[in-house]
Structure formats: structure tokens, C-alpha cells
Amino acid sequence: MLSVCAVGRAEKTGAPALELTDVVLLAPIPRPSKFICVGLNYRDHAAEAKMETPQVPTIFSKFTNVVIGPGATIVLPKVSAKPDYEAELAFVIGRGGRYISATRAMEHVFGYTCVNDVSARDFQMATTQWLMGKTFDTFAPMGPWIVTKDEIEDPHALDISLEIGGEVLQQSNTRELIFKIPQLIEYISQVVTLEPGDVVATGTPAGVGFARKPPRWLRSGDETIIRIQGIGELRNTVAAEV
């Protein structure tokens, strides 16, 4: 069994074609130089969280060592009682830069992938800073591959969903994003130089566990399935920390 990171198509990269049954896919970028996340970036999610629609992007990050690949296990920390899921479209920076204008921003995008922004809500909501609730080990499934920019005609017109146990818990379309990819690149690059391989997760739609009545937390034995049109499925099992 061979472990590989999948980017684009074999005929484009010159890599030999392999059957998926013969390989284990790793996260396409196992240790991104920066893992940037956007909060409250779908109108319906901001509403269910009972928060005002943001006037500027809400930016936070995850530590990069929490990234896991498709098929890997999300480990529920024993210190959290409120682990949650978040299906997200992420884009990967291909050409770096600072002070990138929105009109030129898409020139800096390499491609797209799926991310599950797993969140321990009790830790996240304990303070105004979200990082600690977002960055437990294994809390950033990514994959199953990167689809290069030329394969996606419009990243702001993609169906996105998350399913657990046959129940679709999130279902939306990226047209509902408040801040689109060019706006995010322009805003973030005012502050920090973006570099090739940086990953930006663009936010999650409504249907997250904490907003449900009753709340639907991740449980040991679950399998999360994120589907994004034109990209594919990101599947991960869930297990309790031993």
C-alpha cells in the first residue's frame, strides 16, 4: 500500500496513474505554512449562531499539525463535551504576494479542496479567541485531493453538504458566502504575505451541531462525509480519545 498526496490529474502532472484501492491518500498539504480560517461567512450560519452579519471577515487559524487526511480518524478529546463539525470549501495559494487586489486575486489561487473545521464548542466559546477550540489534534481533515483552479469554472456556485449516518446535516451552496475568495485574499494579504501552499478555509453553512435542537455533537463511531460539487467526498471516522 502506497501513501500519496493527490493534486490534479495524473495526465497533467506526469505522475503514473494508480488505482485508489492501491493507495492511502494523505492530506494534499499535510503541513501548510499557514492554515487560515474564516468564521461566520455564510449568511444562514451567522443567523443560526445569533450573530450579526459581519462587516469585515472574521479571521482565525488552526495550528498546522492538526491536519489529517481522508479516511483518517477524528479523535474526540476527553476534555471536551461539545465536539462539532463544519463542512468548508478551502482554497490553496499558488502564487504568493502581499497587498493583492481583489481584481487580481484569482491569479494567486492554485486550487480547491474540502476541509472539516472540527470545533470543540465548549473551548471555543469559553473566550473571545477561538483558536483553542479549533486546534485540538486531528481537528482539520483535508482532502481528498486538490482540484486545480482550471477545473472549477466558478468556485462561488458549488453545492456543499455534510452527512453523518445517512442524515444530511448541512446543505448549501458557495454562492451564499458573504465574503468571496477575491475579497478574502485582498483582506488577508493586507496583513500577512500569502505564500504558495497556504490554505484558506472559507467558512461553513448552517446546520452545525451546536445550533441544532437538541445539539448534535460528534460521537464515537460517526463517519463524517463532506461533499463539494466538482471536488469530491472527504470521509473521516470519529473515535473517542483513549
Salt bridges, closest charged atoms under 4 A:
GLU48 OE2 - HIS45 ND1 2.84
ASP84 OD2 - ARG121 NE 2.78
GLU86 OE2 - ARG121 NH2 2.67
GLU86 OE2 - LYS134 NZ 3.15
GLU107 OE1 - ARG95 NH2 3.18
GLU107 OE2 - ARG104 NE 2.57
ASP117 OD1 - LYS62 NZ 2.78
ASP117 OD2 - LYS134 NZ 2.85
ASP150 OD2 - LYS12 NZ 2.51
GLU151 OE1 - ARG9 NH2 3.45
GLU151 OE2 - LYS12 NZ 2.75
ASP154 OD1 - HIS156 ND1 3.60
GLU163 OE1 - ARG227 NH1 2.80
GLU195 OE1 - LYS34 NZ 2.73
ASP198 OD2 - LYS34 NZ 2.99
ASP222 OD2 - ARG216 NH1 2.68
GLU223 OE1 - ARG235 NH1 3.30
GLU233 OE2 - ARG227 NE 2.68
GLU233 OE1 - ARG235 NE 2.86
